[in-house]
Amino acid sequence: MYYTSAPMVINPGNVKKYLITELKLSDEESESFLFIINNGKSNLEKIASSSKLSKNIVLDALESLVAKGMIINISTEYESLHPKFAVVNRYRRLCQDHNVPFKRNLLIDSLGTVLQQPFEDARTK
């Protein structure tokens, strides 16, 4: 289930698809996570206005991402963990939830690596 034979080099255009298929995130969670990765620490209003979703839907997605160990809530703003940690945290929890041994997964590692550059770019502006 979690040991896919997908390509190990991920096209940045497919990142959202892999967040949904491999990490079992919702579309709203994926959009919110990618917004924070690409833009840095952000508040609910900024994230919601960028996605054209209601604040309630985005808030639910953000709270879910916090619970999944991918982002943190700092007062009124949300920040992503380093993408390599964020995706591995989520993958580890999926493995635990499904009683699958947690092992290195090259696709998950590649996903974290692809997200690393935009994460760093957004924090060094």
N, C-alpha and C positions, 0 to 999 in steps of 0.2 A: 504493500500500500504506500509506503513512504520511501521506497527505494526505486526511484524512477530511472528510466533509461533515457531521459531527455538530454539534449545537448548540454555540455558542461560550460559552454560559453553562451551567456545569455545576452541577447540583443536588448539594449535598454528600452526599446519599444514594447517588449514583451514582459517587462517587470510586473506590471499590474496583473497580467494573466497568471504569472507564477505565484504572486502573493495570494491570489484567489484559489488556484488549483493545488498548490503545494502546502501553503500555510493555512488554508481554509479560512481566509479572511473574507468578509463580505465586501461588496463593491464599495460601500461607504467607508468601511475601515481602510480598505486599500487606498482610496482617494485621500483620506485624511492623513494616513501614514506617509504617503508620497508627498503630500503638500508640506508636511513638517520636515521631511528629509530635504526637500528642495529649497525650502524657505527659512529654515531655522525655527527657533522658538516662536510660537504664535498663539494668539488667543482664539477663543471660540468664534468670535465675530469674524475675524479675518479668515479663518478656515471655512466657515459656513458661506461667507460671501464669495469665496473663490469657487466653491463647489455647486452653488445654486441650490443647495439642499437647505431644509429648515434647520434652525439652531438645535431643535430637539433631536433630530436625526443625527446630526453631527456630534452632539454631546453624547448620545448613546454610543456612537462609534468610538469616540475618544475614550470614554470610560471603559469600553470593552478592550481597547488597545492597552490601556493601563493595566487592566486585569490580566491580559495575556503577556505582560512583561515586555512590551515593545516600546512604550513611551512612558513618560512620567508627567505628573501634574505639578507644576511649580506655581503655587498661588493661583493666578488667573490665566496662566499660560501653560502650554503643553510643549514638551521637548522629546525628541526621539533619543533613545539610547544609540550608541554607535551602531550602525546598521548590521555589522557582523554579529554583535551581541544580540540585537533585537530579533533578527531572523533565527538565530540559533536558540534563543530563549523560547520562541514560539514553537520551533520544531521539537525541542526537548519536551515541552508540555504536550504536544500532540502525540509524541511517542509514549509518554506516560499515560495519557488518557486512553490510548488504544492498546496498551500492553505490548508495545513494539520495542525491542531493544534499541536504545539510543546509540547510534553509531555515526561516524562521520558520513556525511552525505555531500557529494561533490556539487550537486545542483544547489543545495542550500548554501554551501560555501560560496559558490559563484554568484548567487543572488546577493549575498552580503557584500561581495567585492564590487559588483556593479553599482550598488547604492552608495558605496564609500565615497566616490569622487563628488557627486552632487551634495552629499552630506557635508564634506569638508569645504567645498566651495561656498556653501550657504553660510558657513560659520567663520569664514575668513574674508568676508566682503569689506 
